Structure formats: C-alpha cells, structure tokens
Amino acid sequence: MNLCWRLGNKSTARQIYEASLELKERDYRTVKTMLDRMAAKGYLTVEKLGPLSLFTPAIERRRVIGEAIRDFVDVVLDRALAPLFVHLATEDELELSDEEIAALEDLIEKGKEP
C-alpha cells in the first residue's frame, strides 16, 4: 500500500513491482498477487486498459493506519495503551519529534480528565 500511495494514481503492477525492488528482492507474480488481494479487499481499485491493470489506492493512508493501530491495540495489547506509550517513550532507535512528543503529552493529559 505504501508504494501505491507513493506512486499515486493509476500505477501498473510492473511499476509497483519495480519500485518494490528498492526495498526487497521479490518475484513479480508475488507483487501482482498481493495487489489483486488488496483490490479484492477494497484497498485498491483496478482499471483495465487492454492487458494492463491500473491500480489506484481506494482508501486514504490515514484511514488504513488508524484501522491497523486499532486492530493492534485490540488484539495484541488487549486494549491496553500503556505498553504502546512506554515503548514509544523508551525505544532508543525511535526519535520522536517535538510535535510527536507534544501530541503524546496531550493524549496523556486528556486521559487524566474526568
């Protein structure tokens, strides 16, 4: 999905595959299968242009990230947010910006409100 969002509207499977090679070596058929599955789930729209399939993101990146985070918190963290905040605050490899720190502080303050 990140590649589809980055490439923008109407990307072919070949374009997405070639962009994916910058990240990891993979087979074209694997990428095409993933694209077809994402389209079947409604994440991408597909427009046929002769033998080509043009893939376009059907949902916004922000919405997908929000759903993934909610699922992670529900399933992995059993709806407990504290472990997520502790990890973000203590992970050495993560460098939070001043804006991100302020947003986390705001969330904590909102959590304290009755």
N, C-alpha and C positions, 0 to 999 in steps of 0.2 A: 504494500500500500504506500509506503514511503516513497518508493520510486515512482509510482503513478502520480502521487501528489507533486513530486518534484518535477517530473516531466510535463505535467499539465494535461490539458485536454487532448484526447484522441491520439494515444500512443499505440503503436503496433506492438505485438508480442516480441518481435525482433528488437525493437528499440528498448523495451523494458529489459529484455534478456541481456543486451549489450551493456546497458547501464548497470545491471546486477553484477557483471563480471568485475567491476571495480571493487566490489565488496568481497566476493567469494566465487570460486570456480564452481559452476553448476551446469547441468545439461539443459539445453533449450526446451526439451519436452517437459522437464520438471517445472520450469518457469511457466510454460503455457498451461500446464495442468493447474498450477496454483492460480493463475489468472482466471481460468474457466471456473474454478471452485469459488473464487471471490465474487465473480459475476453471478453465479448461481445463488449465492447468499445475499445478493443485493448490494455489495460493496462497490461494484463496478458496473457500468453499463457497457454494452457491446454494440457496436455499429458495424455491420458487414459492408465491406467495399470490395466486391468481387471476392477473391480468395482471402483477402485480408480481414482481420478483425481489429477494429479500433477500440481500445479500452479507455474509458473515462471514469474518474472517481465519481461515485454516485452519492457519497456522503462526505461531510467535512471531516478533516483530520481531527479537529477539536472534539467532535462527537464520538469518534471511534476511540480516542484516547480516554475520554470520560467513561465510556462503557467498559473499556478494558480495566481501568482503575477500579471501578465499582465492582466488577467481577472478581478482581484480585483481592480486594478488601473483603468481599463476602466469602469467597471460597478459601483463600489461603490464610487470611488473617482472622477469619471467623468474626468479621465486622469490627475488629479492634483496630483503631487508628494509631494508637501509641507506638506500636513497633515500627510502623512506617516512618513516623516523625523521628523516632530515636535513630533509626538507620540513616535517614537523610541528614540529621544533625551530626552524626559521628563518623560517617563514611569518609575516609581520608581521600579517596580518589574523586569524590564529588566536590566540585567547587561551586557553591551557591552564590549567586549574585546578590547584591544588596536588595534588589527588588524581590528576589525569591525569599530571602530571609524575612523581609518585611511582610510578605504575604503569609508566610508560616506563622509569624508572630501575631498577625491579625486573626488567623484561624484559631490560634490558641486563646486569644482574648475573647473571641466570640464563643468559644467553648466554655468559658468561665461564666458567661452571662446566664442569669437565671431563666 
